[in-house]
């Protein structure tokens, strides 16, 4: 992986809350759609699509495909998607997070099941796969998607930034936040899929909390609309946000950029371009300039006491 001195002054992040209901006819049609949106985000360093953006592919799934066969079918197409997405990352000179998609646990043995994996592509040609670590009950359902949780967390350096990804429910897990605290992450990217306002607020509220806890930038976006031929997600509700630590130097509120959540905007889904997020300032805060942040604080010296009645 690319290794750099962590000295990047700013980063511009584009997030596309993809409307899954926009019809596509094949994998090249999907890539062309992504290509057009990346062109709209000219000037971005990183382009992020949401969790299960691949559900757009269900528009051309074969007749008779059962719900418990959808993951393996999409995982087969993920191999094609990766080759197409890698070309787009190089073409637009952006890190592309092509959403998340099913990925075979073992490529030669699809019967062993699939993970839910975020796919990252750098302009230099690197490919990074980040599995979802904490699956929802629906993702684990044996009669439907029956996915396998991941076991590894990847951090990579690119052009003076340290970048990582957590998928949707993973951002809600405090134990993962404790694991990430010592890693000096600059940008944490969160592809998400939520079907209700409650789910949206859980993910986005926790993403903002992680920006405070980790003293880093957290960029989160989710799916919108309804995928053609979907059997799992009859509606999707989300938006896009970029969160920073709640510090005076950053405007106090912790909100750097925001597109309100919606079910369906009637178009491609909202695109947010957050320009010049001040990563160097945040790195300085993380190094000791923050108001009260104690660093990667651990509670291993704390005893739990239960007073007697």
VOBA-1610 file (N, C-alpha, C; in pm, whole numbers, padded with zeros to 5 digits, always signed):
BEGIN
Unk+00083-00120+00000Unk+00000+00000+00000Unk+00087+00126+00000Unk+00031+00233-00051Unk+00104+00360-00054Unk+00133+00407+00088Unk+00257+00443+00113Unk+00295+00493+00245Unk+00347+00634+00231Unk+00290+00727+00306Unk+00328+00868+00298Unk+00347+00923+00438Unk+00422+01033+00447Unk+00421+01112+00569Unk+00283+01173+00582Unk+00227+01168+00703Unk+00091+01219+00723Unk+00097+01371+00736Unk+00095+01439+00619Unk+00115+01583+00619Unk+00014+01657+00532Unk-00093+01590+00492Unk-00189+01652+00403Unk-00262+01766+00475Unk-00269+01884+00412Unk-00331+02000+00475Unk-00484+01990+00473Unk-00539+01950+00360Unk-00684+01941+00345Unk-00719+01821+00259Unk-00846+01783+00262Unk-00897+01679+00174Unk-01039+01718+00133Unk-01075+01689+00008Unk-01210+01714-00041Unk-01278+01579-00064Unk-01397+01564-00006Unk-01466+01435-00005Unk-01602+01451-00071Unk-01630+01367-00170Unk-01762+01363-00234Unk-01836+01240-00186Unk-01964+01257-00154Unk-02050+01147-00110Unk-02177+01147-00192Unk-02214+01029-00240Unk-02331+01015-00325Unk-02431+00922-00259Unk-02541+00978-00210Unk-02648+00897-00150Unk-02729+00835-00263Unk-02676+00730-00322Unk-02725+00672-00446Unk-02872+00634-00439Unk-02948+00678-00537Unk-03088+00636-00551Unk-03089+00502-00624Unk-03122+00396-00552Unk-03117+00262-00608Unk-03223+00238-00715Unk-03322+00326-00721Unk-03431+00306-00815Unk-03402+00350-00957Unk-03288+00414-00981Unk-03251+00453-01117Unk-03219+00326-01196Unk-03289+00300-01306Unk-03271+00173-01377Unk-03138+00165-01452Unk-03075+00049-01445Unk-02957+00019-01526Unk-02978-00118-01590Unk-02911-00141-01701Unk-02936-00263-01778Unk-02827-00369-01766Unk-02708-00328-01725Unk-02597-00423-01715Unk-02484-00358-01636Unk-02374-00430-01618Unk-02264-00379-01536Unk-02197-00257-01599Unk-02187-00254-01732Unk-02129-00137-01795Unk-02218-00015-01776Unk-02350-00037-01777Unk-02442+00073-01750Unk-02425+00126-01609Unk-02400+00035-01514Unk-02372+00079-01375Unk-02245+00162-01371Unk-02140+00115-01436Unk-02013+00188-01435Unk-02027+00325-01502Unk-02103+00332-01609Unk-02125+00461-01676Unk-02198+00559-01585Unk-02292+00506-01508Unk-02366+00590-01413Unk-02272+00645-01306Unk-02187+00559-01251Unk-02089+00603-01151Unk-01992+00704-01213Unk-01951+00678-01335Unk-01858+00767-01407Unk-01915+00909-01415Unk-02043+00919-01449Unk-02105+01052-01462Unk-02109+01124-01327Unk-02138+01052-01222Unk-02144+01117-01090Unk-02005+01159-01042Unk-01904+01080-01071Unk-01768+01118-01034Unk-01726+01243-01111Unk-01769+01255-01235Unk-01737+01375-01313Unk-01803+01497-01251Unk-01922+01482-01196Unk-01989+01593-01129Unk-01914+01637-01003Unk-01839+01545-00945Unk-01766+01573-00821Unk-01622+01616-00849Unk-01601+01678-00961Unk-01466+01721-01000Unk-01401+01802-00888Unk-01278+01771-00858Unk-01206+01837-00750Unk-01201+01757-00623Unk-01281+01651-00614Unk-01278+01566-00495Unk-01153+01479-00496Unk-01105+01446-00378Unk-00996+01350-00363Unk-01050+01210-00338Unk-01166+01203-00273Unk-01228+01076-00234Unk-01374+01080-00277Unk-01422+00972-00335Unk-01562+00962-00378Unk-01623+00840-00311Unk-01731+00860-00235Unk-01788+00754-00154Unk-01930+00722-00197Unk-01955+00594-00225Unk-02089+00543-00250Unk-02134+00462-00128Unk-02265+00438-00113Unk-02314+00378+00010Unk-02311+00226+00013Unk-02342+00174+00129Unk-02357+00030+00150Unk-02463-00026+00054Unk-02433-00142-00003Unk-02525-00211-00093Unk-02571-00124-00211Unk-02486-00032-00253Unk-02516+00038-00378Unk-02532-00061-00492Unk-02475-00179-00475Unk-02484-00285-00575Unk-02627-00336-00594Unk-02720-00301-00506Unk-02858-00346-00526Unk-02917-00293-00657Unk-02857-00191-00714Unk-02900-00147-00847Unk-02890-00259-00949Unk-02796-00352-00927Unk-02778-00462-01021Unk-02900-00554-01026Unk-02982-00554-00920Unk-03098-00641-00918Unk-03196-00608-01029Unk-03182-00490-01089Unk-03270-00453-01201Unk-03256-00550-01318Unk-03139-00615-01330Unk-03121-00711-01440Unk-03090-00852-01389Unk-03136-00884-01268Unk-03115-01019-01217Unk-03198-01119-01299Unk-03156-01243-01305Unk-03232-01342-01383Unk-03366-01375-01319Unk-03463-01408-01403Unk-03594-01449-01353Unk-03581-01573-01266Unk-03656-01574-01156Unk-03657-01691-01069Unk-03547-01695-00965Unk-03460-01593-00960Unk-03354-01591-00860Unk-03416-01574-00721Unk-03390-01669-00632Unk-03447-01664-00497Unk-03370-01566-00409Unk-03434-01514-00304Unk-03363-01424-00212Unk-03235-01484-00155Unk-03236-01614-00128Unk-03116-01676-00071Unk-03008-01702-00175Unk-03036-01667-00302Unk-02935-01679-00408Unk-02879-01544-00451Unk-02939-01436-00399Unk-02900-01302-00446Unk-02757-01266-00410Unk-02713-01304-00290Unk-02578-01266-00248Unk-02473-01329-00338Unk-02488-01458-00366Unk-02389-01524-00452Unk-02392-01466-00593Unk-02512-01434-00643Unk-02523-01375-00778Unk-02455-01239-00782Unk-02480-01154-00682Unk-02416-01023-00680Unk-02266-01035-00657Unk-02223-01134-00577Unk-02080-01154-00556Unk-02010-01193-00686Unk-02076-01272-00769Unk-02018-01305-00901Unk-01998-01177-00983Unk-02096-01087-00977Unk-02086-00962-01052Unk-01989-00862-00988Unk-01961-00880-00859Unk-01866-00791-00791Unk-01728-00799-00853Unk-01692-00914-00904Unk-01562-00928-00970Unk-01553-00836-01091Unk-01662-00826-01166Unk-01666-00736-01282Unk-01666-00591-01233Unk-01746-00563-01130Unk-01756-00427-01077Unk-01620-00375-01032Unk-01540-00461-00972Unk-01410-00417-00922Unk-01319-00372-01036Unk-01318-00446-01144Unk-01236-00407-01259Unk-01283-00274-01317Unk-01414-00256-01327Unk-01468-00130-01380Unk-01439-00014-01286Unk-01457-00036-01155Unk-01436+00071-01058Unk-01289+00112-01052Unk-01198+00016-01065Unk-01055+00048-01063Unk-01020+00145-01176Unk-01078+00124-01292Unk-01054+00214-01405Unk-01106+00354-01376Unk-01221+00364-01309Unk-01279+00494-01278Unk-01194+00570-01176Unk-01140+00500-01078Unk-01054+00566-00980Unk-00933+00631-01046Unk-00875+00559-01141Unk-00760+00613-01213Unk-00802+00727-01306Unk-00912+00709-01376Unk-00959+00810-01470Unk-00983+00944-01401Unk-01047+00941-01284Unk-01085+01065-01215Unk-00983+01107-01108Unk-00878+01029-01091Unk-00774+01059-00992Unk-00836+01077-00853Unk-00920+00982-00815Unk-00986+00984-00684Unk-00976+00846-00621Unk-00971+00843-00489Unk-01001+00719-00419Unk-01151+00695-00436Unk-01188+00579-00484Unk-01329+00545-00504Unk-01368+00437-00406Unk-01466+00469-00320Unk-01531+00366-00240Unk-01658+00330-00315Unk-01656+00218-00385Unk-01766+00182-00475Unk-01881+00118-00397Unk-01911+00173-00282Unk-02013+00117-00196Unk-01966-00015-00137Unk-02061-00090-00082Unk-02029-00226-00041Unk-02106-00323-00128Unk-02053-00444-00136Unk-02114-00546-00220Unk-02079-00683-00164Unk-02159-00785-00195Unk-02124-00920-00149Unk-01991-00965-00209Unk-01916-01040-00129Unk-01784-01088-00172Unk-01769-01231-00124Unk-01732-01321-00214Unk-01719-01461-00177Unk-01612-01479-00069Unk-01644-01553+00036Unk-01545-01583+00139Unk-01425-01652+00077Unk-01450-01745-00015Unk-01344-01807-00096Unk-01390-01803-00241Unk-01308-01741-00324Unk-01349-01717-00463Unk-01386-01845-00537Unk-01316-01953-00510Unk-01340-02078-00581Unk-01449-02164-00518Unk-01501-02117-00403Unk-01603-02195-00332Unk-01717-02104-00290Unk-01799-02056-00383Unk-01907-01963-00349Unk-02007-02020-00251Unk-02014-02153-00242Unk-02106-02215-00149Unk-02071-02192-00003Unk-01949-02146+00023Unk-01909-02117+00162Unk-01967-01986+00213Unk-02029-01908+00124Unk-02096-01786+00168Unk-02022-01660+00127Unk-02079-01548+00168Unk-02028-01417+00128Unk-02017-01325+00249Unk-01929-01227+00237Unk-01923-01116+00331Unk-01988-00994+00265Unk-02012-00892+00345Unk-02054-00761+00295Unk-01930-00673+00298Unk-01874-00643+00182Unk-01742-00581+00175Unk-01746-00446+00105Unk-01685-00346+00169Unk-01663-00218+00104Unk-01540-00231+00014Unk-01552-00178-00107Unk-01446-00190-00206Unk-01383-00054-00232Unk-01254-00040-00202Unk-01182+00086-00220Unk-01078+00069-00330Unk-01068+00172-00414Unk-00974+00170-00525Unk-00900+00304-00527Unk-00768+00298-00533Unk-00689+00420-00541Unk-00653+00447-00687Unk-00622+00572-00721Unk-00581+00602-00859Unk-00453+00529-00899Unk-00373+00492-00800Unk-00247+00422-00828Unk-00268+00274-00857Unk-00392+00225-00840Unk-00419+00086-00873Unk-00434-00008-00755Unk-00424+00042-00634Unk-00443-00044-00518Unk-00591-00076-00497Unk-00617-00196-00450Unk-00753-00239-00418Unk-00756-00283-00272Unk-00849-00229-00199Unk-00860-00258-00056Unk-01001-00306-00027Unk-01013-00421+00039Unk-01142-00478+00073Unk-01160-00471+00224Unk-01270-00408+00268Unk-01301-00400+00410Unk-01436-00466+00436Unk-01433-00582+00499Unk-01557-00651+00531Unk-01631-00580+00644Unk-01763-00589+00641Unk-01843-00545+00755Unk-01818-00639+00871Unk-01797-00583+00989Unk-01756-00661+01105Unk-01873-00703+01193Unk-01976-00620+01197Unk-02092-00646+01283Unk-02217-00646+01195Unk-02273-00762+01173Unk-02385-00776+01081Unk-02519-00756+01152Unk-02617-00706+01077Unk-02752-00692+01130Unk-02819-00830+01132Unk-02927-00845+01209Unk-02999-00974+01208Unk-03044-01016+01069Unk-03089-00921+00988Unk-03132-00954+00852Unk-03018-01008+00767Unk-02899-00953+00784Unk-02785-01000+00706Unk-02744-01141+00745Unk-02773-01178+00870Unk-02735-01311+00918Unk-02843-01416+00894Unk-02962-01375+00849Unk-03076-01465+00834Unk-03044-01580+00737Unk-03045-01705+00784Unk-03006-01818+00698Unk-03090-01834+00574Unk-03218-01799+00581Unk-03307-01821+00467Unk-03301-01707+00365Unk-03224-01604+00394Unk-03213-01492+00301Unk-03068-01468+00263Unk-03004-01366+00321Unk-02870-01331+00275Unk-02761-01413+00340Unk-02778-01450+00466Unk-02688-01546+00532Unk-02540-01510+00515Unk-02506-01387+00552Unk-02369-01338+00533Unk-02277-01378+00648Unk-02149-01365+00623Unk-02045-01396+00720Unk-01976-01267+00763Unk-01960-01241+00896Unk-01893-01117+00939Unk-01743-01123+00912Unk-01684-01004+00892Unk-01540-00996+00874Unk-01467-01003+01007Unk-01335-01021+00998Unk-01253-01035+01118Unk-01132-00941+01120Unk-01113-00863+01014Unk-00995-00776+01005Unk-01035-00633+00974Unk-00957-00540+01029Unk-00980-00398+01004Unk-00856-00340+00936Unk-00876-00272+00824Unk-00765-00222+00743Unk-00751-00071+00754Unk-00631-00024+00776Unk-00596+00118+00774Unk-00489+00137+00667Unk-00504+00238+00580Unk-00404+00258+00477Unk-00370+00406+00463Unk-00247+00433+00422Unk-00198+00569+00400Unk-00200+00599+00251Unk-00250+00719+00218Unk-00259+00759+00078Unk-00242+00911+00068Unk-00138+00953-00004Unk-00112+01094-00032Unk-00121+01181+00093Unk-00055+01137+00198Unk-00048+01217+00320Unk-00166+01204+00413Unk-00253+01107+00389Unk-00370+01084+00473Unk-00371+00940+00523Unk-00425+00921+00642Unk-00452+00786+00691Unk-00603+00765+00685Unk-00646+00662+00614Unk-00787+00642+00580Unk-00831+00504+00626Unk-00958+00494+00668Unk-01017+00364+00703Unk-01166+00369+00676Unk-01228+00251+00677Unk-01371+00238+00648Unk-01437+00152+00756Unk-01553+00196+00802Unk-01644+00113+00879Unk-01779+00116+00808Unk-01845+00001+00800Unk-01971-00009+00726Unk-02090-00003+00821Unk-02172+00098+00807Unk-02303+00110+00868Unk-02303+00072+01017Unk-02357-00044+01054Unk-02370-00083+01195Unk-02236-00080+01268Unk-02127-00102+01195Unk-01995-00101+01260Unk-01967+00032+01330Unk-02018+00143+01275Unk-01990+00274+01335Unk-02063+00290+01467Unk-02163+00205+01495Unk-02239+00211+01619Unk-02174+00133+01733Unk-02064+00063+01706Unk-02004-00026+01804Unk-01894+00045+01884Unk-01919+00079+02011Unk-01816+00148+02092Unk-01685+00069+02103Unk-01695-00063+02103Unk-01572-00143+02114Unk-01479-00118+01996Unk-01536-00097+01877Unk-01453-00066+01761Unk-01391+00072+01774Unk-01464+00166+01832Unk-01408+00300+01853Unk-01284+00292+01941Unk-01291+00211+02046Unk-01174+00194+02133Unk-01057+00132+02058Unk-01087+00040+01968Unk-00982-00023+01888Unk-00915+00076+01795Unk-00994+00170+01741Unk-00943+00266+01643Unk-00867+00382+01707Unk-00894+00411+01833Unk-00842+00533+01897Unk-00691+00550+01884Unk-00609+00447+01897Unk-00463+00468+01888Unk-00408+00474+01746Unk-00492+00462+01643Unk-00443+00441+01507Unk-00417+00568+01429Unk-00446+00685+01486Unk-00415+00813+01424Unk-00481+00828+01286Unk-00607+00793+01278Unk-00681+00799+01152Unk-00718+00944+01120Unk-00700+00984+00994Unk-00741+01117+00949Unk-00885+01119+00899Unk-00920+01019+00819Unk-01052+01016+00755Unk-01113+00878+00771Unk-01230+00873+00833Unk-01304+00748+00848Unk-01428+00757+00759Unk-01440+00664+00665Unk-01548+00665+00566Unk-01653+00561+00605Unk-01781+00599+00595Unk-01889+00513+00645Unk-01998+00497+00539Unk-01989+00395+00452Unk-02101+00363+00364Unk-02212+00299+00448Unk-02337+00339+00421Unk-02446+00296+00506Unk-02570+00264+00424Unk-02658+00182+00480Unk-02792+00159+00425Unk-02890+00155+00541Unk-02988+00245+00541Unk-03090+00247+00645Unk-03226+00265+00579Unk-03325+00194+00631Unk-03458+00196+00568Unk-03555+00287+00641Unk-03520+00332+00760Unk-03610+00416+00841Unk-03535+00537+00894Unk-03608+00644+00932Unk-03541+00757+00997Unk-03468+00717+01125Unk-03522+00623+01201Unk-03453+00581+01324Unk-03317+00521+01293Unk-03311+00437+01190Unk-03183+00379+01151Unk-03085+00484+01104Unk-03134+00576+01024Unk-03049+00686+00977Unk-02990+00763+01094Unk-03073+00799+01191Unk-03024+00880+01303Unk-02928+00799+01392Unk-02949+00670+01403Unk-02852+00590+01480Unk-02715+00597+01415Unk-02710+00570+01286Unk-02581+00565+01216Unk-02515+00702+01214Unk-02589+00804+01176Unk-02529+00936+01160Unk-02494+00998+01295Unk-02575+00975+01397Unk-02542+01027+01530Unk-02416+00961+01585Unk-02405+00830+01563Unk-02285+00760+01609Unk-02162+00802+01528Unk-02181+00830+01400Unk-02069+00879+01318Unk-02016+01011+01373Unk-02107+01100+01413Unk-02064+01227+01471Unk-01991+01204+01602Unk-02040+01110+01682Unk-01972+01078+01808Unk-01832+01025+01784Unk-01815+00942+01680Unk-01682+00888+01650Unk-01586+01000+01610Unk-01635+01104+01542Unk-01548+01216+01507Unk-01493+01283+01631Unk-01575+01292+01735Unk-01531+01351+01862Unk-01435+01256+01933Unk-01473+01128+01941Unk-01393+01030+02016Unk-01257+01006+01953Unk-01253+01001+01820Unk-01129+00968+01749Unk-01052+01092+01705Unk-01112+01211+01723Unk-01051+01337+01681Unk-01009+01327+01535Unk-01110+01295+01450Unk-01083+01279+01307Unk-01206+01321+01228Unk-01193+01320+01097Unk-01306+01345+01007Unk-01380+01214+00981Unk-01513+01220+00989Unk-01595+01103+00958Unk-01694+01143+00850Unk-01690+01074+00737Unk-01779+01102+00625Unk-01873+00983+00606Unk-02004+01010+00609Unk-02103+00902+00605Unk-02208+00932+00500Unk-02246+00830+00422Unk-02357+00846+00326Unk-02431+00715+00314Unk-02560+00724+00279Unk-02643+00605+00271Unk-02721+00599+00141Unk-02788+00486+00121Unk-02869+00466+00002Unk-03004+00536+00015Unk-03060+00569-00099Unk-03196+00624-00106Unk-03272+00547-00214Unk-03404+00568-00218Unk-03485+00506-00322Unk-03508+00358-00299Unk-03566+00293-00399Unk-03600+00150-00393Unk-03543+00080-00515Unk-03460-00020-00491Unk-03400-00093-00603Unk-03505-00170-00680Unk-03494-00170-00810Unk-03584-00248-00895Unk-03560-00396-00869Unk-03667-00470-00846Unk-03663-00615-00818Unk-03606-00650-00682Unk-03598-00554-00589Unk-03546-00586-00457Unk-03641-00680-00383Unk-03584-00767-00302Unk-03664-00854-00215Unk-03640-00824-00068Unk-03543-00737-00037Unk-03502-00716+00101Unk-03531-00576+00154Unk-03517-00476+00071Unk-03521-00337+00119Unk-03622-00256+00038Unk-03748-00257+00081Unk-03853-00191+00004Unk-03842-00039+00000Unk-03761+00019+00086Unk-03738+00163+00085Unk-03604+00191+00152Unk-03547+00305+00122Unk-03421+00346+00183Unk-03427+00494+00216Unk-03373+00529+00333Unk-03381+00667+00382Unk-03244+00708+00431Unk-03186+00809+00367Unk-03055+00855+00413Unk-03019+00987+00346Unk-02896+01031+00372Unk-02840+01153+00316Unk-02689+01143+00321Unk-02621+01255+00337Unk-02475+01259+00342Unk-02432+01361+00448Unk-02326+01330+00522Unk-02271+01425+00618Unk-02121+01405+00633Unk-02051+01514+00660Unk-01911+01510+00699Unk-01901+01574+00837Unk-01850+01496+00932Unk-01837+01542+01070Unk-01690+01562+01106Unk-01665+01662+01186Unk-01533+01689+01242Unk-01547+01700+01394Unk-01437+01702+01467Unk-01448+01719+01612Unk-01514+01852+01647Unk-01584+01854+01758Unk-01652+01977+01805Unk-01551+02064+01878Unk-01476+02140+01801Unk-01369+02225+01855Unk-01387+02367+01802Unk-01342+02469+01877Unk-01356+02608+01833Unk-01293+02635+01697Unk-01176+02574+01672Unk-01107+02598+01545Unk-01184+02545+01425Unk-01283+02457+01451Unk-01358+02393+01344Unk-01503+02439+01340Unk-01534+02545+01414Unk-01669+02599+01408Unk-01764+02548+01514Unk-01714+02475+01613Unk-01788+02435+01733Unk-01887+02320+01712Unk-01960+02315+01600Unk-02075+02224+01589Unk-02038+02082+01550Unk-01922+02062+01490Unk-01885+01929+01442Unk-01945+01892+01308Unk-02019+01982+01244Unk-02081+01954+01115Unk-02010+02036+01008Unk-01935+01968+00922Unk-01862+02037+00816Unk-01945+02048+00689Unk-02018+01941+00657Unk-02104+01940+00540Unk-02221+01847+00563Unk-02337+01881+00503Unk-02456+01801+00532Unk-02558+01813+00420Unk-02615+01700+00380Unk-02731+01695+00291Unk-02841+01623+00368Unk-02957+01686+00386Unk-03063+01623+00466Unk-03106+01489+00410Unk-03153+01404+00498Unk-03199+01271+00459Unk-03334+01277+00389Unk-03357+01179+00302Unk-03485+01168+00231Unk-03499+01024+00185Unk-03621+00987+00145Unk-03645+00854+00091Unk-03606+00846-00056Unk-03638+00949-00134Unk-03616+00945-00278Unk-03625+01088-00331Unk-03518+01137-00391Unk-03519+01275-00441Unk-03571+01285-00584Unk-03613+01171-00641Unk-03664+01172-00778Unk-03556+01174-00884Unk-03429+01178-00841Unk-03318+01181-00936Unk-03218+01071-00905Unk-03091+01104-00921Unk-02985+01006-00897Unk-02957+00984-00749Unk-03009+01073-00663Unk-02971+01075-00522Unk-02877+01190-00498Unk-02882+01253-00381Unk-02802+01374-00358Unk-02653+01347-00356Unk-02579+01444-00406Unk-02433+01440-00408Unk-02380+01557-00324Unk-02297+01526-00227Unk-02236+01628-00142Unk-02087+01634-00169Unk-02036+01752-00199Unk-01892+01771-00214Unk-01844+01861-00102Unk-01775+01802-00007Unk-01720+01875+00108Unk-01575+01912+00073Unk-01554+02039+00042Unk-01424+02084-00006Unk-01334+02127+00108Unk-01208+02086+00099Unk-01101+02136+00185Unk-01130+02114+00333Unk-01163+01993+00369Unk-01174+01957+00510Unk-01034+01971+00571Unk-01019+02047+00683Unk-00885+02083+00733Unk-00817+01971+00812Unk-00764+01874+00741Unk-00705+01758+00808Unk-00582+01794+00891Unk-00503+01890+00846Unk-00385+01928+00923Unk-00424+01992+01057Unk-00528+02074+01055Unk-00577+02135+01180Unk-00624+02026+01275Unk-00699+01930+01222Unk-00751+01822+01307Unk-00637+01736+01360Unk-00535+01713+01277Unk-00420+01636+01324Unk-00351+01708+01439Unk-00343+01841+01429Unk-00285+01918+01539Unk-00367+01907+01666Unk-00499+01910+01652Unk-00587+01892+01767Unk-00565+01755+01829Unk-00550+01655+01744Unk-00528+01518+01793Unk-00393+01505+01862Unk-00302+01591+01827Unk-00167+01584+01886Unk-00155+01660+02017Unk-00264+01722+02063Unk-00258+01787+02193Unk-00320+01924+02202Unk-00370+01979+02090Unk-00424+02115+02090Unk-00574+02122+02119Unk-00640+02008+02133Unk-00785+02009+02157Unk-00816+02062+02296Unk-00941+02108+02312Unk-00981+02168+02439Unk-00966+02070+02557Unk-01027+01953+02544Unk-01026+01861+02658Unk-00997+01716+02618Unk-00974+01687+02492Unk-00961+01548+02447Unk-00842+01481+02514Unk-00862+01366+02579Unk-00753+01301+02651Unk-00675+01200+02567Unk-00701+01195+02436Unk-00633+01096+02354Unk-00709+00965+02354Unk-00640+00857+02315Unk-00704+00726+02311Unk-00723+00671+02451Unk-00815+00730+02522Unk-00837+00699+02664Unk-00894+00559+02681Unk-00840+00486+02777Unk-00890+00352+02807Unk-00948+00349+02948Unk-01041+00259+02967Unk-01104+00247+03099Unk-01057+00122+03173Unk-00939+00071+03136Unk-00894-00055+03197Unk-00849-00039+03341Unk-00839+00086+03388Unk-00802+00108+03528Unk-00924+00137+03616Unk-01043+00128+03556Unk-01166+00159+03628Unk-01230+00030+03681Unk-01272+00035+03807Unk-01341-00077+03869Unk-01491-00048+03875Unk-01571-00148+03844Unk-01716-00135+03855Unk-01758-00175+03996Unk-01830-00087+04062Unk-01873-00110+04201Unk-02024-00122+04204Unk-02074-00224+04272Unk-02219-00242+04291Unk-02250-00233+04440Unk-02288-00116+04487Unk-02319-00102+04631Unk-02431-00197+04673Unk-02422-00246+04794Unk-02527-00331+04846Unk-02650-00249+04875Unk-02766-00313+04863Unk-02891-00243+04895Unk-02895-00208+05044
//
